[in-house]
């Protein structure tokens, strides 16, 4: 099993190199998993995007009424989301506000890789949906939501172009 750690020697590297190396490492780890890389990224964001998550993802614990950091995400694809996660964690660390964000990303990536290895599809599905919702990519509580093929579980045989989830209950006869 791959384990991600945050032991980066920043003495000889620029901020851009550190970001690029971290981004590449996370993508490489997700590339070795059974799930699609996009699913893994959304699952990580679902793991991180909570009000009580460490700053910069949640609200600072000193002021629980403040705005959570995940509301600052403005991208529209998984790679933008991963770049946001990594850059905001490093920005917080370099501005001497603590390494909680870096440690949280490491914990989240390891958790997602572990759930993937243990074939915990339901846990990953919940994290993916929560991550996409918190990232503002769709409304989790909308009447009907459509997920594209790459975001479905990649271990199943492909069917139609998308899967539709709905909160409306259909009768069993249909």
C-alpha positions as CSV (number, residue, x, y, z in Angstrom):
1,X,0.0,0.0,0.0
2,X,1.3,3.4,-0.8
3,X,1.7,5.8,2.1
4,X,1.9,9.5,1.6
5,X,3.9,11.6,4.0
6,X,4.6,15.3,4.2
7,X,8.4,15.1,4.6
8,X,9.5,17.5,1.9
9,X,12.9,19.2,2.2
10,X,11.9,22.7,1.4
11,X,15.4,24.2,1.8
12,X,16.6,23.7,-1.7
13,X,13.3,23.9,-3.6
14,X,11.2,26.9,-4.7
15,X,7.5,27.2,-3.8
16,X,6.6,26.3,-7.4
17,X,8.7,23.1,-7.3
18,X,7.3,22.1,-3.9
19,X,3.8,22.5,-5.2
20,X,4.5,20.7,-8.5
21,X,6.2,17.8,-6.7
22,X,3.3,17.4,-4.2
23,X,0.7,17.6,-6.9
24,X,2.5,15.0,-9.0
25,X,3.0,12.7,-6.1
26,X,-0.7,12.8,-5.2
27,X,-1.7,12.1,-8.8
28,X,0.8,9.3,-9.0
29,X,-0.6,7.7,-5.8
30,X,-4.2,8.0,-7.2
31,X,-3.0,6.6,-10.6
32,X,-2.0,3.4,-8.8
33,X,-5.5,3.0,-7.2
34,X,-8.3,1.0,-8.6
35,X,-10.6,4.0,-8.8
36,X,-10.5,6.8,-11.3
37,X,-8.2,9.7,-10.3
38,X,-11.2,12.1,-10.4
39,X,-13.1,10.0,-7.9
40,X,-10.1,9.9,-5.6
41,X,-9.7,13.7,-5.7
42,X,-13.4,14.3,-5.0
43,X,-13.2,11.8,-2.2
44,X,-10.3,13.6,-0.6
45,X,-12.2,16.9,-0.8
46,X,-15.2,15.2,0.8
47,X,-12.9,14.0,3.6
48,X,-11.5,17.5,4.1
49,X,-14.4,19.9,3.5
50,X,-16.0,20.1,6.9
51,X,-16.6,23.1,9.1
52,X,-14.4,21.6,11.8
53,X,-11.6,20.6,9.4
54,X,-8.3,22.4,10.1
55,X,-7.7,25.7,8.5
56,X,-7.6,26.4,5.5
57,X,-10.3,23.8,4.7
58,X,-12.7,24.4,7.6
59,X,-13.2,27.4,9.7
60,X,-10.4,28.4,12.2
61,X,-11.1,26.8,15.6
62,X,-10.6,30.2,17.3
63,X,-13.6,31.6,15.4
64,X,-16.1,28.9,14.6
65,X,-18.5,31.5,13.1
66,X,-16.0,32.4,10.4
67,X,-16.3,31.3,6.8
68,X,-14.8,27.9,5.9
69,X,-11.9,27.9,3.5
70,X,-13.5,25.5,1.1
71,X,-15.9,28.2,0.0
72,X,-13.0,29.9,-1.7
73,X,-12.7,27.1,-4.4
74,X,-13.7,28.5,-7.8
75,X,-12.5,25.8,-10.2
76,X,-14.7,23.5,-12.3
77,X,-12.7,20.2,-12.6
78,X,-10.9,17.7,-10.3
79,X,-7.4,18.9,-11.2
80,X,-8.4,22.5,-10.2
81,X,-9.7,21.1,-7.0
82,X,-6.5,19.2,-6.2
83,X,-4.4,22.3,-7.0
84,X,-6.6,24.3,-4.7
85,X,-6.2,21.8,-1.9
86,X,-2.5,21.6,-2.1
87,X,-1.8,25.3,-2.7
88,X,-4.1,26.5,0.1
89,X,-2.4,24.1,2.5
90,X,1.0,25.3,1.6
91,X,0.0,28.9,1.6
92,X,-1.3,28.5,5.1
93,X,1.9,26.7,6.2
94,X,4.2,29.3,4.6
95,X,2.3,32.2,6.2
96,X,3.1,30.6,9.6
97,X,-0.5,29.6,10.4
98,X,0.3,26.0,11.1
99,X,0.8,22.8,9.3
100,X,-2.7,21.4,10.0
101,X,-3.7,21.7,6.4
102,X,-0.7,19.8,5.2
103,X,-1.3,17.0,7.7
104,X,-5.0,16.9,6.8
105,X,-4.2,16.4,3.1
106,X,-1.8,13.6,3.9
107,X,-4.4,12.0,6.2
108,X,-7.1,12.3,3.6
109,X,-5.1,10.9,0.7
110,X,-4.0,7.9,2.9
111,X,-7.6,7.4,4.0
112,X,-8.9,7.4,0.4
113,X,-6.1,5.0,-0.7
114,X,-6.9,2.7,2.2
115,X,-10.7,2.7,1.4
116,X,-9.9,2.0,-2.2
117,X,-7.6,-0.9,-1.3
118,X,-10.2,-2.4,1.1
119,X,-12.8,-2.1,-1.7
120,X,-15.0,0.2,0.5
121,X,-17.0,1.5,-2.5
122,X,-19.9,2.9,-0.4
123,X,-17.5,4.9,1.8
124,X,-15.8,6.3,-1.3
125,X,-19.1,7.1,-3.0
126,X,-20.3,9.1,0.0
127,X,-17.0,11.0,0.1
128,X,-17.2,11.7,-3.7
129,X,-20.7,13.1,-3.5
130,X,-19.9,15.2,-0.4
131,X,-16.7,16.5,-2.0
132,X,-18.4,17.4,-5.3
133,X,-21.2,19.1,-3.3
134,X,-18.9,21.1,-1.0
135,X,-16.8,22.1,-4.0
136,X,-19.9,23.7,-5.5
137,X,-20.0,21.4,-8.5
138,X,-23.6,20.2,-7.9
139,X,-26.3,20.5,-5.3
140,X,-26.3,17.3,-3.2
141,X,-29.9,17.9,-2.2
142,X,-31.3,18.7,-5.7
143,X,-34.2,16.7,-6.9
144,X,-32.1,14.9,-9.5
145,X,-28.3,14.8,-10.1
146,X,-26.3,13.2,-12.9
147,X,-22.8,11.9,-12.6
148,X,-20.7,11.2,-15.6
149,X,-19.1,7.8,-16.3
150,X,-15.6,8.6,-15.0
151,X,-17.0,9.4,-11.6
152,X,-18.8,6.1,-11.2
153,X,-17.1,3.2,-9.7
154,X,-14.5,2.1,-12.3
155,X,-14.5,-1.5,-11.3
156,X,-18.0,-2.1,-12.8
157,X,-18.7,-2.8,-16.4
158,X,-19.6,0.4,-18.2
159,X,-23.2,0.9,-19.1
160,X,-24.9,4.1,-20.2
161,X,-23.2,7.5,-20.5
162,X,-24.3,8.5,-17.0
163,X,-26.1,7.4,-13.8
164,X,-29.0,9.5,-12.5
165,X,-29.5,9.8,-8.8
166,X,-32.8,11.1,-7.5
167,X,-34.3,11.8,-4.1
168,X,-37.8,11.1,-5.5
169,X,-38.9,7.6,-4.6
170,X,-40.1,5.5,-7.6
171,X,-42.7,2.7,-7.2
172,X,-41.4,-0.8,-7.3
173,X,-43.6,-1.7,-10.3
174,X,-41.8,0.6,-12.7
